[in-house]
């Protein structure tokens, strides 16, 4: 009888403990690009598995490194307000995630003739190009942090893990093959949408989501303007430019479909599933390859 009671007690205890484990609160997901979204900074994140060709062209001769990448996230702070933004006038840092053994990666950089090892009094280490301005280091397994400015400042932003982009927006960005986010940008790169410079200076928030499908790429955009009136003006400009491109490419369209594609909600312009033509994608890829 005692053995039976002991067995029942043990089973009950296991069930209680397993129930507690099941009810344990899930850890809040965090994406590195969430901590990059400071004012006037442009954030880009690329799903390296969905955009293998783009990542391969960006990394050039580092073919094996590109193959191992799963996500590339960039923080771009323009140093001028020239439009479109100049790649050579950016303070940038980024995180490359992938299958990268930390020890092997850092050891390889340690013995590279092109790099010098640096450090500070707090024990932070990194490598800097001898004939360039790129600093980099693998602070964690499967992550490479790099910057063309202060590595210490980049590491500070990287390690803070701030949720500057809300979880819902971050989830949408992570599910897109390419996502771009900016708060009150002073300039922007050319999207091939024929938008004037003044349009970007009147934007409060920009979210661009590019999805890759079997038939090409589509764009979802959410652009918050300074006023309802400006939102209506921007929507008309983008819609007019899109119709002009369709007519140029001799693609038939229905006004009813365009009404669903371009909508306005107060000061927010929303674009849903807009096809990106070859010319737009080539322009976008050139811009992103230069930035990456």
Number of C-alpha atoms within 10 A of each C-alpha: 6 7 8 9 10 11 12 12 12 12 12 12 12 12 12 12 12 12 11 11 10 10 9 9 8 7 6 6 8 14 18 24 26 23 19 29 22 17 14 19 24 25 24 24 26 27 22 24 17 17 15 16 13 19 26 19 17 19 15 11 10 11 13 10 16 22 17 16 21 19 22 22 26 25 26 23 23 22 15 12 16 14 15 14 19 18 17 10 14 18 16 23 26 26 22 25 22 20 14 19 13 17 12 11 16 19 10 10 19 16 11 13 9 13 19 15 17 12 12 9 6 6 6 13 16 23 22 21 16 13 8 10 11 18 24 25 23 24 18 13 14 17 21 20 21 24 23 18 15 16 24 16 12 22 20 11 15 20 12 10 15 16 16 13 19 9 15 8 12 20 14 13 26 17 14 20 20 24 24 19 27 27 18 20 21 24 25 20 18 17 15 15 15 12 14 13 16 11 15 21 16 18 23 19 19 20 19 20 23 22 19 14 10 5 7 12 17 16 18 19 21 18 22 24 25 15 14 16 11 19 25 18 14 23 19 14 16 17 18 14 16 19 16 12 15 15 12 9 10 9 9 8 11 7 9 8 9 16 11 12 15 19 17 17 11 14 18 25 24 19 23 16 16 16 18 20 17 11 11 15 16 13 16 17 18 15 18 18 16 13 17 19
